[in-house]
């Protein structure tokens, strides 16, 4: 029983690590480095926190519809969110 709980905790931790790494990699692909190297070895990029990205891009009101039998995500007309989503999608498309 305890082994099962331990395995579940390890899986949860690894999923969190993977999500963190994917979001960091996406941010690094989306923008060039913003800093040079320093003695203190600060990161080259200034990262947006995962919670900020999640609230800005994912936790939005929307509806999945299928006009002309093509699945479409319909959201409110927020130009900043639209610009961010299109930018990240373009970066992912170029990487594929």
GINOR-V430127 format. One record per residue. N is the residue number from 1. RES is the residue in one small letter. NEAR is the number of other ideal C-beta (glycine too) atoms within 8 Angstrom. D_LAST is the distance of its C-alpha to the last C-alpha in Angstrom with 2 decimals. Layout:
N:RES:NEAR:D_LAST / N:RES:NEAR:D_LAST
//
This chain:
1:x:4:41.96 / 2:x:5:41.19 / 3:x:6:38.60 / 4:x:7:36.71 / 5:x:8:36.73 / 6:x:8:35.61 / 7:x:8:32.66 / 8:x:8:31.69 / 9:x:8:31.96 / 10:x:8:29.79 / 11:x:8:27.08 / 12:x:8:27.33 / 13:x:8:27.16 / 14:x:8:24.11 / 15:x:8:22.26 / 16:x:8:23.31 / 17:x:8:22.23 / 18:x:8:18.74 / 19:x:9:18.50 / 20:x:9:19.91 / 21:x:8:17.50 / 22:x:8:14.37 / 23:x:10:16.06 / 24:x:9:17.12 / 25:x:8:13.78 / 26:x:11:12.42 / 27:x:11:15.65 / 28:x:8:15.38 / 29:x:8:12.04 / 30:x:8:13.67 / 31:x:7:16.89 / 32:x:3:18.44 / 33:x:7:21.08 / 34:x:7:24.18 / 35:x:10:26.73 / 36:x:5:27.85 / 37:x:5:28.93 / 38:x:7:32.21 / 39:x:3:34.92 / 40:x:4:34.14 / 41:x:5:30.47 / 42:x:6:29.21 / 43:x:6:25.46 / 44:x:8:23.92 / 45:x:10:22.29 / 46:x:6:24.34 / 47:x:7:22.55 / 48:x:6:23.19 / 49:x:6:24.56 / 50:x:8:22.75 / 51:x:6:25.73 / 52:x:8:25.44 / 53:x:11:21.81 / 54:x:9:22.71 / 55:x:8:25.75 / 56:x:8:24.20 / 57:x:10:21.11 / 58:x:7:21.68 / 59:x:4:25.46 / 60:x:9:26.04 / 61:x:5:28.12 / 62:x:8:26.30 / 63:x:7:26.67 / 64:x:8:24.53 / 65:x:7:26.00 / 66:x:8:25.49 / 67:x:6:26.92 / 68:x:4:26.90 / 69:x:4:25.42 / 70:x:6:21.98 / 71:x:6:21.18 / 72:x:8:21.21 / 73:x:7:21.56 / 74:x:7:24.61 / 75:x:11:25.51 / 76:x:6:28.20 / 77:x:5:27.85 / 78:x:8:27.07 / 79:x:6:25.63 / 80:x:6:24.62 / 81:x:11:22.61 / 82:x:10:21.08 / 83:x:8:20.13 / 84:x:10:18.58 / 85:x:9:16.57 / 86:x:8:15.30 / 87:x:9:14.47 / 88:x:11:12.46 / 89:x:8:10.60 / 90:x:8:9.97 / 91:x:11:8.81 / 92:x:10:6.26 / 93:x:7:5.31 / 94:x:6:5.55 / 95:x:6:3.81 / 96:x:4:0.00
//
